[in-house]
Each structure stands twice: as C-alpha cells, then as structure tokens.
Amino acid sequence: MQIQIFDKYQKLIYSDFKDQGHVSDAKGVKACKVLRSDEQFFGLGEKTGTLNRRGKNYKMWNSDRPCYSVTEDPIAKSIPFFMSSYRYGIFLDNTYKTEFKFGTESSDFYSFEAPDGAFVYYFIYGKDYKEIQQQYIALTGQPIMPPKWALGFAQSRGLYTKENQALEVAAEFRKRKIPIDIIYQDIGWTQNLQDFEWRKGNYTNPKAMLKKLKDNGFKMIVSQDPVVSQKDNKQWAEADKLGYFVKDVRTNKAYDMPWPWGGNCGVVDFTIPEVADWWGKYQQKPIDDGISGFWTDMGEPAWSNEEDTDRLNMKHRIGMHDEIHNIYGLTWDKVVKEQFEKRNPNQRIFQMTRSAYAGLQRYTFGWTNDSGSGSDVLDGWAQMENQVAVGISAGLGGIPFWTTDISGYCGDITDYPAMAELYTRWMQFGIFCPLSRAHHEGDNAVEPWMFGEVAEKNTKAAIELKYKLFPYLYTYSRKAHDTGLPITRGLFMEYPNDAEAAKIDNQFIFGEELLVAPVLKKGERVKRVYLPEGEWIDFNDKKTEYLGGEKLPYKAPLNTIPIFVKKGSIIPMMPIMQYIGEKRDYPVTFHIFPNYEDEKASFTLYEDEGENQDYLKGIFSLTYIVCTTVSSGFNIDISPEDKGFYQSDKRNFVLSILTDKKPTSVSINGNAATLVPLEKLNIDNDFSQQWSWDENGKKLLLKTPDQRKKINIKINN
C-alpha cells in the first residue's frame, strides 16, 4: 500500500516512497517519503546548523553537550516535528531515540525512524508555515505566558552563589543605571542537591537579601537539579525509603548516578505520582523566602549521552530509560509548574529549562544550553552566529520564550578588552531573544562594565532598547501564547515564497514588523543585509528607506544594530526604565511608518496585570490604532477595549509619525491641538493635547491623554 495526499487541485503534497512508507524489521520501524528536488525542511526544535534541514541527519536524544559545535547533534532538547516547503508538517510522537534523514540516503526520498515503541505520527496540512505550526501547537499545548519582568534583562554566572555578591551586583547595576530585572543563582546556592536549603556560610539571611532585592526592583531565580545527593543523608534516606528514585534494573535499588557536582546522586522519578507533592514541598521553601522562579538544569539527566549506555539500565515507574529519557525533563518540568501553581495560586511561574520534549511550552521556557568555545573563549564567533539559527529553531519547536547565554557559557575569560567586541555583539543579538540572560561558566564575570567603557556604553544602549520595545514584545508574547507562533522568526516563515529568504540563517523577523540583522563576525563594520520584498525603513534613524528583494551593505559600527521596519507598520515603545514595572503611569509612544495613500498601518497593543493568571480568564486590555493615509494627510483612530483591566488613566499616548512635510493643522476629536516647540513637548506629566514638528527627523510628534475613550486624529498636510 502507498499513501498519497493531494490538495484540492490534485497537486501531490505528500507521498510514501514506493512500498517503503512503513517498513518494520528487527531494528525498528522506518517511514520513507518522496523527496522533491526543490523541497526544503524546517524544524526539529533546538538544533545546530542551517535552518533548512535538507541534506542532513538528526537524532532525538537529549544530550549534555557543553560547548557544542555549530554542527553537533544531538543536543539538549528533542522536538520531533518538522515542516516541509510543500505545506505540510510531520510530528513523530515517539519518545525513543528517533532519527530523521533528509535526503542523505537517496535523492529520491527522506525518512524518519524509531527503534521501538508505537510508531505514531501526525500529518499536518496548512496553507503556510504559520498555519502548520499553529496546528502543531493545538496538538501539544499552548505556551504559558511569562511574567512581564521575565522579558527584562537577566544577569548570571556559574558562581553566583553568595548573598553579598548578589547584593553588590544588584547595587552596581542600579548605580550605573543599566536596566535589569533578574539575578540568577547557580546550583551552588543550595546546601545539597536538591534540598532547597541555602548554603551555609554563603547566605546569612536569605529572606532579608530577597526583600532588599525586591525593594530595588530585582527578582531572583535559583537553579534546581532533578537529583538528591547521597551526601544529604536525611533527604536521600527519605526518598529511598519512599521508593522515589529511578531504579537500577540489575539490582532493583536506586540507580547510583555520577553527577557533575555534589557527588553521586539518586535520580528522582517524576513519573511516580506521589513524587509531585513531595518535591513541591521542598521547592516551596525558597519560594516562601522570596525567590521568583526556577532554572531547571541538567534534566537529560546529565551525563546521559549516547555513549553513556549504562544509563539504559535505569528503570522508571512507567518504563525503561530508553523510552523515558527524552521525556524525563518534561516530567520534571510538569511537576515544578503544577506544584508551583498549587502552592502559589493565581501566580505565573517562571521556569527556564535545558532538556525537554515536545509540549514543554505548556510548563516552561527554554535556553539554548551551554554555548561558546571552551578551547578559546575569544573564538566564540561561529558559536554566537549559530545561536541565531538555534534560537529560531527553538521557536519552530513551540518554544517562543528562550535565551542564549549572552557571552557564551564556555571558556575562561583572561583578557576582557580582547573579549569586548564579541561580548558587545552577543549582547546586541541577545536583547532580541525574548528572554535575555548574560551567563558564563565558573567565576567568569560577564557584567557589562567588565569589558571597558565603550563596551559598557554600547551594551547598556542595547539593553535600554530592549526595555523601550517592551510594549511591542509583550504584545507578541500574548500572540505567542494564543497561537504558538515564535516571536523570533526565520525570514522564510514571513516570506515563504521568497527563495532567498529561505537561505538566511543569521537574520530574523522580530514579531512581524521588525527585521534584525545582528553583526556576527569579528571586525565586521559593514553588514550585508538581505531585505525581503517590500519597502523597509531604517529603524535606527527612522527615515532612510530601502527597497527589498536584494542584499545591501549597511554600516554597523560597534554602537549599531542593523534593524529595519516594514513600511506601513506601527511600533509601540515606552521610556527607559530600570526594571519592568518601575512606573505604572508611563507614556506609550506609537512610532508610525505610514503606508501609501488609501492604505493603512495598524497595531493592537496588548496589556495585562503582568504577574497573575487573570489573562487566562480574559482579563486584559487592548488598544487598537489604525493610521490611514489620505490625500490630505492622515486619519488616525485609537480605540480601547478594556476587559476588566487597564494600565493607567494617567498617561499620554504619543504618536511619532514619519512624514515628508510639516502639517498645516492637527485636530483631535474635532478640536485643534496646540502647536508647541519640540523642546516644550512634555509627554510625561502634562495631559494637554499638543503637537510638535521635528524638522531634522522629518516627523510629527503628537500627544493626547489616554482616557480609555475613542480618539480620532486628523492631520492635514
């Protein structure tokens, strides 16, 4: 039998290859499918290499691979879902070590296979990549919304494990006025793995520390590992007596797991239902002290790579390790989230995980594992560049909220001036990761001021840009929750018919309106940027226009990130804050890049409380803004829709409109707005209706109070 699927116009979409559509033998089950000469494949989650998977093989086996190369496979997550340029997707829901071979065996077919277990896969048809991915999300679950502060900047280090250190770093950020929301504590914060007790001698008064951090706008995230150290006699004996460890099938006793730190451990079996409450009670202790979430690390579990075959002797409650390995981290993440929500009702969890399987977006966020060059930290440029594709691929696997380790995790930093350029460029890319965390191994400090005045200035500016873009990013965070679509998107997703866009691995679309082309090569000061079809405007100067469809040279000194906005877009922004939520009553500036005459530019701003789960109950606010270009100028309509929430009744809406000439008049709801000099336009605490003209920037600036009523603005040229 041969299965073939056609669209309604009888065009062949998908077909078994001859009689090899489903072949079983002693090695397992294999499916071979017809491969077209021009077919491209995208997906499989967090994978290295090019975005187009054609011509390569991939395995699904969650692996602890620090300092992984730009082609290494497998790494930490297994997402057996891919999409074809022929408008279909395949989700192979098999948790064993599956393999995907995209044309490496023959130019006539590609294949996917599993060594054991039920061979269940879903064929997903859609009109484009977005529709296919949304159907995948419908199968595997909606992403959770992060708390709003999670979208701010985060600082970490392998040896962030001391109370005084945390307070000193926090104070230094505030002193230097570098925005930041989160400070991490790595695994050394805890007395033993994993008792959730603060390490004696390192922390004298954790509750007081956390209160002081909170009072200064900081959240603390702490690491947890899925094991119990044998050194912790009390917790070990308790878990062993209760039978909560993964068993060694040879002895039927707790598997004796070597661990990278903390000595040998017992691996907690999260497939045992009773483990959930037991673990939840332990993890609640630091939450009660005042931490804000968890970084779930080492969930492969660590040192369980392909070559570590002894791990296959582990027996979980519901199966042997060869079946459970890829979902082990997922079972842990599920417990962490559900126990957090049980004990902290109506609060959003922050959980960032390394190792998981399809569906992790229901419980956790992600980061792209331990990147960078361990042999020479200064040689991390290729790894940084590949992080762009790895992150885009994470989004294709249903992980819209992710970060790279800004600076790269691996390698000792001995020459900070020599590292400054790499750090700066990594930060300029990293602030466009939905979550943005600087992190490095050991005691290698990677705070912005470590790399000299110029690097500090440029990285501070990048972080400030992230905060200014928060209203835009938070709106797309809600869209990611609703649809599962990534925030950081490959060009091919937005421009599926553009052959050149499918080849671009080092640029991305941020949301839908912005294109970011980070500088990723040492010494590069002119970036070759590909702009897809349409017209684009330089987001840095807000006025220079480019015609898409070709590559162009763009000057990018160390203080510049190449960013472009589509003509006919509106981008909401806010003032720089030192942390998300520092001010409730802040002006929202809508940067309007008008469309052609009789065409519209529009945006719908999303806002909610930001930390509770009311968004799941439909409690939020929307602000619709539409700018129509007419022969006489512009008509702008602002329409609020409040559903049990509104951000503020003491703020201005500011409109920054790119236009060639100074308007002759501006009216708001039929009343003339007052023209004032640019330097007199007070957008913070003056709520009169005014406008100004910026001759240098060729833009109109207009402010009107947000009274949560409809506003109509007419601008006559």
Stockholm file with secondary structure:
# STOCKHOLM 1.0

chainA/1-717         MQIQIFDKYQKLIYSDFKDQGHVSDAKGVKACKVLRSDEQFFGLGEKTGTLNRRGKNYKMWNSDRPCYSVTEDPIAKSIPFFMSSYRYGIFLDNTYKTEFKFGTESSDFYSFEAPDGAFVYYFIYGKDYKEIQQQYIALTGQPIMPPKWALGFAQSRGLYTKENQALEVAAEFRKRKIPIDIIYQDIGWTQNLQDFEWRKGNYTNPKAMLKKLKDNGFKMIVSQDPVVSQKDNKQWAEADKLGYFVKDVRTNKAYDMPWPWGGNCGVVDFTIPEVADWWGKYQQKPIDDGISGFWTDMGEPAWSNEEDTDRLNMKHRIGMHDEIHNIYGLTWDKVVKEQFEKRNPNQRIFQMTRSAYAGLQRYTFGWTNDSGSGSDVLDGWAQMENQVAVGISAGLGGIPFWTTDISGYCGDITDYPAMAELYTRWMQFGIFCPLSRAHHEGDNAVEPWMFGEVAEKNTKAAIELKYKLFPYLYTYSRKAHDTGLPITRGLFMEYPNDAEAAKIDNQFIFGEELLVAPVLKKGERVKRVYLPEGEWIDFNDKKTEYLGGEKLPYKAPLNTIPIFVKKGSIIPMMPIMQYIGEKRDYPVTFHIFPNYEDEKASFTLYEDEGENQDYLKGIFSLTYIVCTTVSSGFNIDISPEDKGFYQSDKRNFVLSILTDKKPTSVSINGNAATLVPLEKLNIDNDFSQQWSWDENGKKLLLKTPDQRKKINIKINN
#=GR chainA/1-717 SS CCCEEECTTCCEEEEBCTTCSSEEETTEEEEEEECCTTCCEEESSSCCSCSCCTTCEEECCCCCCTTCCTTCCCCSEECCEEEETTTEEEEECCCSCCEEESSSSCSSEEEEEESSSCCCEEEEECSSHHHHHHHHHHHHCCCCCCCGGGGSEEECCTTCCCHHHHHHHHHHHHHHTCCCCEEEECGGGBSSTTTCCBCTTTCSCHHHHHHHHHHTTCEEEEEECSEEETTCHHHHHHHHHHTCBCEETTTTEECCBCCSSSSSEEEBCTTSTTHHHHHHHHHHHHHHHTCCEEEECCTTTSSCCTTCGGGGGEEETTEEHHHHHHHHHHHHHHHHHHHHHHHSTTBCCCEEESSEETTGGGTCEEECCSCSCSSCGGGCHHHHHHHHHHHHHHHHTTCCSEECEETCSCSCCCCHHHHHHHHHHHHHHHTTSSSEEECCSTTCCCCGGGGCHHHHHHHHHHHHHHHHTHHHHHHHHHHHHHHCCCSEECHHHHCTTCTTGGGCCSCEEETTTEEECCCCSTTCCEEEEEECSSEEEETTTSCCEEESSEEEEEECCTTCCCEEEETTEEEEECCCCSSTTSCSSCCEEEEEECCSTTCEEEEEEEECCSSBSGGGGTCEEEEEEEEEEETTEEEEEEEEEEEBCCSCSSCEEEEEEECSSCCSEEEETTEECEECCGGGCCCSSCCSCEEEEETTTTEEEEEEECCSSCEEEEEEC
#=GC SS_cons         CCCEEECTTCCEEEEBCTTCSSEEETTEEEEEEECCTTCCEEESSSCCSCSCCTTCEEECCCCCCTTCCTTCCCCSEECCEEEETTTEEEEECCCSCCEEESSSSCSSEEEEEESSSCCCEEEEECSSHHHHHHHHHHHHCCCCCCCGGGGSEEECCTTCCCHHHHHHHHHHHHHHTCCCCEEEECGGGBSSTTTCCBCTTTCSCHHHHHHHHHHTTCEEEEEECSEEETTCHHHHHHHHHHTCBCEETTTTEECCBCCSSSSSEEEBCTTSTTHHHHHHHHHHHHHHHTCCEEEECCTTTSSCCTTCGGGGGEEETTEEHHHHHHHHHHHHHHHHHHHHHHHSTTBCCCEEESSEETTGGGTCEEECCSCSCSSCGGGCHHHHHHHHHHHHHHHHTTCCSEECEETCSCSCCCCHHHHHHHHHHHHHHHTTSSSEEECCSTTCCCCGGGGCHHHHHHHHHHHHHHHHTHHHHHHHHHHHHHHCCCSEECHHHHCTTCTTGGGCCSCEEETTTEEECCCCSTTCCEEEEEECSSEEEETTTSCCEEESSEEEEEECCTTCCCEEEETTEEEEECCCCSSTTSCSSCCEEEEEECCSTTCEEEEEEEECCSSBSGGGGTCEEEEEEEEEEETTEEEEEEEEEEEBCCSCSSCEEEEEEECSSCCSEEEETTEECEECCGGGCCCSSCCSCEEEEETTTTEEEEEEECCSSCEEEEEEC
//
